[in-house]
């Protein structure tokens, strides 16, 4: 009798989906507008518009931008819209929020466009560990997108996965 070691994980029909594989290249930038405010607190429209016009927005080419204000200033909605209009020709994505909100928005776009037809009727493991900043909401989004078509959904690694869903 032979004592061959058989890798049952490698020979299984399990498909591992790693959200890290979809991580797009590009700098993530937290753009704080406090420095563009009078004493960091007051938005003076004329000065604000002058700074926007004089600024070289091409420095953010192919970046992802999260607009924020780290002071207690009251920022009118039009200010963020004006900034985004000037950023839009250069950046890949612009949002209001922090870097985690930005990553969530990036992954929402990716998952919304993802063709999941190849996963139909198959057991899927959504890989849990990653070296890149995958937002927690991305895991929820992909699980919900896969649920209508997958045979089963698990989370983790093939050797130690947590079952989440199994089609009846």
N, C-alpha and C positions, 0 to 999 in steps of 0.2 A: 504494500500500500504506500502510495506516494503522499508526502506531506507538502504538496504544493500550496503556496499561499495565493489565495484568489482575492483580488481587489474587487469586492462586490460593488463598491461605489463607482469605480470606473466603468464597470460593465452594466450598470443600471441605466434606466431611461430617464433618470433625473436630469433636469436642465437647471444649471445654476445661472441666475441672473444677478450680475454684479453692477449696481448703480454707479460704481466708480468707473466702469468702462465708458460711461456716457459723460463723464466730467469734462466740460469744455475748457479749452485753454483760454487764457486771458486774465489780466490782473483784475482783482476785486478791489475797488476803491471806495472808501468811506469819505464822501465829500461833505465836509462840515462848513456850513455857510456863516458860522458865527464870526469869522474873520472879515466877512463882507458887510457886517452890521456896524453901525455907529456904537462905539463902546461895547460891542458884542451883544447888544440888547435891542437896538432900534433899527428897523429897516427903513432907510430913507430912499424912497423910490428913485429919485434922480441919480443919487450916488450909486445905488445898486445897479441900475441900468447901465451906467457909465462903466462900472467894473465888468459887467457881463460883456459889453461891447468890446472892451479893450483886451479881454482875456483870450489867450490862444487855446481854444478848445481842442485843437488837434493833438495836444499832449495826451489826451485820453483815447487816442485811436485804438479801437478793438478792445477796450476795457469794459468792465461791468461796473456800474456806478450806483451806490446807495446814497441818496441825498439825505442829510440830517442837519439838525441844529442842536448842538450840545449845551446851549444856554437856555434859560427860561424865556427867551424872546418869543413873542407871538409872531409867527410867520404867516402872512396871507397865502392862500392857496395859489394865487397867480404867480408868486415868486418861484415856487417849485416848478410850475408849468413853464415859466420863462426859461429857467435853467435847463429843463429837459429839452425844450425846443432847440437851444443852442448846442446841447450835447448830442442830440439824436443823429446828426450826420456822421458822427465819429464813433460812438459807442455801440456795443452789442446790445446792451440793456440798461435802462435807468429806472430806479424805483425810489420811493420815499421810505426810509427805514434804516435798519442796521444791516450788517453783513449777513446775519442769519436770514433775515427777510429777503435779502438779495439772492442768496443761494436757493431759498425756497422758490422764489419767482423763476429763477433759471431752470430749476428742475421741473417746475410745473410746465414750462414751455416744452421742455424735452419730452416729458412723459405724455403730454397731450398729443405730440406729434409722433410718438413711438408706435410703429406697426407691431402689434402683438399677435398677429395671426399665426405666426410660427409656433406660438405657445399653446395653441388650441388643443384641448384634450390631453395635455401633458402634465406630468408632475413637475413642479417648479420649486426651487429653493432660492429665496431672495437672500443673497449673501449679506451677512450682518457686519462683519469687520471691514473697515476701510482705512486707508492712509490719507484720504482726502476728506474735506469737510462736507460730507453728505448730510443735508438737513434731515432731521427726524421726520418731517412731513413728507419727504420724498418716498419713504418706505410705506407710508399710509397711502399715498397717491398710487404707487405702482401695485400695491396689493389690491386696491379697489379696482384698478384697471384690469388686472389679470383675473379676478374672481369670476366674472361671467364666462370665461373661456377655458380656464385651467381645470385639469383633473383634480389637482391638489396644489396647495401652496404651503410652503414651510419657510422658516426663517433660521438663518445661521449657516452652518457648514454641513456638508453631506454626512459627516461622521457624528455630528451632534446637533441635529436640527429640531426645531420646535414646530409641531404641526399647527397650522393656523386655519386651514380650510380644506375640506374634502367634499367633492361633488357627490351627491347621493344618487 
